[in-house]
Amino acid sequence: MNRLFIMLFAAWIPFSAFALEKEAREMPKGGIDKALLGQILFFDNNLSFHGNQNCSSCHSPDTAFVDLRENSADKMVSQGDDPKLFGTRNAPTMLYASYAPEFHYDDKIQDYVGGQFWDGRAKDLAEQAGGPPINPVEMGIPNKLSVAKRIINTPMYFTLFTQHYGKDTWQSVDSVYSAMEDALAVFQQEKRLLHPFDSKYDKSLQGKYAMTAQEKRGKQLFFDNTKTNCSNCHQAQDAEHTEETFTNYRYYNMGVPKNRRLIAHNQLSEDFIDNGLLDNPMVNGDQRQKGKFKVPTLRNIAVTAPYMHNGVFKHLRTVLEYFDHFNNPARKLNPETQQPWEAPEYAATMNLEELKAPPLSDEQLDDLEAFLKTLTDERYETLLKQQ
């Protein structure tokens, strides 16, 4: 690598990108591999139409890879490259996203599993990575051709794409775009910070952290499906597995109410309903999938508010009370509004069986919340202290 290339490399990567893995601000000895190329792309504002946004804008490594920027939508959803445009779904964390299986229909359980986005419409990480640059309410570039032109006209990318994907990459728009998607996927798969498994929960499994009595009670409640329904949806492995991601990657309708603040902010029709999984072309218009959304990981859940696909709840405690209210007649009011819980956004496909569980006391919810906080990665424990 010549000196000019090294200077361009150093200038291209913002400090926060290096903070991602505490890497030195110099050319790595082995050169720039695919993962680091993906990291460069992740922080590149040139992949947005006006050059004022990059992937980390909505998935900041400083905030557990969610979007906590102040905006007129009160962080419920993200602001696009065009500041007048906002999405209709809360940006989920990228952390542990690489563990999701490809979107597919599982014949054994007769259900859809995996994929990326709330509706699984991207079958894998690479396909997901290609969505935001050409989404009009996200990064706003009009088409793949425009993205490919920006890449080929950047000397560093021309060199690195040729090195990793070959000269034939430049023969078509689709091959250039696919190479970009692949590099961003490899970045997520190989960068340890995106799946560190270093929370207090993980350390407790390794004998490096002793849970408090409250955290232990919360853990016991969480995994005991005779007392709670938590692990029915938020468990992928056997108990005590060292790489548990706390989601089964399936799709459910949990009766989440409309977010009326978001509907008003985005000037949507009062009868707006988010179709959820039905919007995924791979379900072939199956109306039974309407209103269902992918089960999110619970890792870092305590620091990634707001909650649910539409950001309707501000606090983790509200989510716990919401789920308990289906079985506990004493929980009549939403603690955030002090009003009765609103009706489901779309009730016809609700997974009522999955919502059944014994009622819980306030103390038990305290215990569950304490346990969920132990799922915070070490890097983000400071965010817990800021709450």
Residue pairs with C-beta under 8 A, 6 or more apart in sequence:
1 9
1 27
1 31
5 27
5 156
5 159
6 26
6 27
8 155
8 156
9 27
9 32
9 156
10 25
10 26
12 40
12 44
12 156
13 25
13 39
13 40
13 43
14 43
15 25
16 43
16 56
16 61
16 62
17 39
17 40
17 42
17 43
17 56
18 24
18 25
19 61
19 62
20 39
20 61
20 191
20 193
21 191
21 192
21 193
28 36
32 40
32 160
33 164
34 164
34 182
34 183
34 186
34 187
34 190
35 183
35 186
35 187
35 189
35 190
35 191
36 187
37 160
37 161
37 164
37 183
37 186
37 187
38 183
38 184
38 185
38 186
38 187
38 188
39 187
39 191
40 156
41 47
41 55
41 180
41 183
41 184
41 187
42 54
42 55
42 56
42 184
42 187
43 54
43 55
43 56
44 54
45 51
45 52
45 53
45 54
46 150
46 154
47 54
47 55
47 133
47 139
47 141
47 147
47 150
48 54
48 81
48 133
48 139
48 140
48 141
49 81
49 82
49 139
49 140
49 141
49 142
50 81
50 82
50 140
52 81
53 80
53 81
53 138
53 139
54 139
55 129
55 132
55 184
57 67
57 69
57 78
58 66
58 67
58 78
58 91
58 132
58 138
59 65
59 66
59 67
59 91
59 93
59 94
60 66
60 67
60 68
60 69
61 193
63 303
63 304
63 380
63 383
64 93
64 95
64 300
64 303
64 304
64 377
64 380
64 383
65 93
65 94
65 95
65 194
66 91
66 92
66 93
66 304
67 75
67 78
67 91
68 75
69 75
69 78
69 79
71 78
71 79
71 86
72 79
72 86
72 265
73 79
73 86
73 262
73 265
73 266
74 261
74 265
75 305
75 306
75 311
76 90
76 259
76 261
76 262
76 265
76 306
76 310
76 311
76 312
77 86
77 87
77 88
77 89
77 90
77 91
77 262
77 266
77 310
77 311
78 86
78 87
78 91
78 138
79 85
79 86
80 86
80 87
80 135
80 136
80 137
80 138
80 139
80 140
81 138
81 139
81 140
82 136
82 137
82 140
85 136
85 137
85 140
86 137
86 265
86 266
87 137
87 138
88 262
88 266
88 268
88 274
88 310
89 118
89 274
89 309
89 310
89 311
90 306
90 307
90 308
90 309
90 310
90 311
92 118
92 296
92 304
93 296
93 297
93 299
93 300
93 304
94 188
94 194
95 194
95 195
95 297
95 299
95 300
95 377
96 194
96 195
96 245
96 297
96 299
97 116
97 125
97 128
97 188
97 194
98 125
98 185
98 188
98 189
98 194
98 195
99 195
99 236
99 243
99 245
100 114
100 115
100 116
100 125
100 249
101 113
101 114
101 249
102 114
102 115
102 123
102 124
103 112
103 113
103 114
103 115
103 116
103 120
103 121
103 122
103 123
103 124
103 280
103 282
104 112
104 113
104 114
104 123
105 111
105 112
105 113
106 112
106 113
109 250
111 250
111 251
112 120
112 250
112 251
112 277
112 280
112 282
112 283
112 289
113 248
113 249
113 250
114 120
114 123
114 249
115 121
115 122
115 123
115 124
115 249
115 280
115 294
116 122
116 123
116 124
116 125
116 127
116 128
117 128
117 131
117 294
118 276
118 293
118 294
118 309
119 275
119 276
119 277
119 278
119 279
119 280
119 293
119 294
120 251
120 277
120 280
120 282
120 294
121 279
121 280
121 281
121 282
122 128
122 130
122 131
123 282
124 185
125 184
125 185
125 188
125 189
126 178
126 181
126 182
126 184
126 185
127 181
128 185
129 180
129 181
129 184
129 185
129 188
130 144
130 177
130 178
130 180
130 181
131 138
132 138
132 139
133 139
133 141
133 147
134 141
134 142
134 143
134 144
134 147
141 147
141 150
144 173
144 174
144 176
144 177
145 173
147 176
147 177
147 180
148 173
148 176
148 177
151 157
151 158
151 161
151 176
151 180
152 158
152 170
152 176
161 169
161 170
161 176
161 179
162 169
162 170
164 179
164 183
165 175
165 179
165 182
168 175
169 175
169 176
169 179
170 176
187 194
188 194
193 379
196 377
196 378
196 379
197 242
197 243
198 377
198 378
198 379
199 299
199 374
199 375
199 376
199 377
199 378
200 209
200 211
200 215
200 374
200 376
200 381
201 219
201 371
201 374
201 375
202 242
203 209
204 210
204 211
204 374
205 240
205 242
206 242
211 219
211 374
212 370
214 366
214 367
214 370
215 367
215 370
215 371
215 373
215 374
217 364
217 367
217 370
217 371
218 367
218 368
218 369
218 370
218 371
218 372
219 371
219 374
221 227
221 228
221 230
221 360
221 364
221 367
221 368
221 371
222 228
222 230
222 231
222 234
222 368
222 371
222 372
223 230
223 231
223 235
223 239
224 231
225 231
225 232
226 358
227 357
227 358
227 360
228 357
228 358
228 360
228 368
229 323
229 354
229 355
229 356
229 357
230 368
232 354
233 247
233 248
233 250
233 252
233 295
233 354
234 246
234 247
234 248
234 295
234 298
235 244
235 246
235 248
236 244
236 245
236 246
236 247
236 248
236 249
237 243
237 244
237 245
245 297
245 299
246 297
246 298
246 299
246 375
247 294
247 295
247 296
247 297
247 298
248 295
249 294
249 295
250 294
250 295
251 276
251 277
251 289
251 292
251 293
251 294
251 295
252 292
252 293
252 295
252 351
252 354
253 276
253 290
253 291
253 292
253 293
253 344
253 346
253 349
253 350
253 351
254 293
254 323
254 350
254 351
254 354
254 355
255 326
255 344
255 345
255 347
255 350
255 355
256 293
256 308
256 309
256 310
256 312
256 344
256 345
257 312
257 341
257 342
257 343
257 344
257 345
258 272
258 273
258 310
258 312
258 342
258 345
259 308
259 310
259 311
259 312
260 342
262 268
262 310
262 311
262 312
263 269
263 270
263 272
273 290
273 291
273 345
273 346
274 291
274 309
274 310
274 345
274 346
275 290
275 291
276 289
276 290
276 291
276 292
276 293
276 309
276 346
277 283
277 289
277 290
277 291
277 292
277 293
277 294
278 285
278 286
278 287
278 289
278 290
278 291
278 292
280 289
283 289
288 349
289 349
290 346
290 348
290 349
291 344
291 345
291 346
291 347
291 348
291 349
291 350
292 349
292 351
293 309
298 372
298 375
299 375
299 376
299 377
300 375
300 376
300 377
300 380
301 307
301 316
301 372
301 375
302 316
302 369
302 372
302 373
302 375
302 376
302 384
302 387
303 376
303 380
303 383
303 384
303 387
305 313
305 314
305 315
305 316
306 312
306 313
306 314
307 313
307 314
307 315
307 316
307 318
307 319
308 319
310 345
313 319
313 322
313 336
314 336
315 335
315 336
316 369
316 372
317 335
317 365
317 369
318 334
318 335
318 336
320 365
320 368
320 369
321 331
321 334
321 335
321 365
322 334
322 341
323 355
323 357
324 331
324 357
324 359
324 360
324 365
325 331
325 332
325 341
326 355
326 356
326 357
327 355
327 356
327 357
327 358
327 359
328 359
328 360
329 359
330 359
332 340
332 341
333 339
333 340
333 341
334 340
334 341
334 342
344 350
360 368
373 384
376 383
376 384
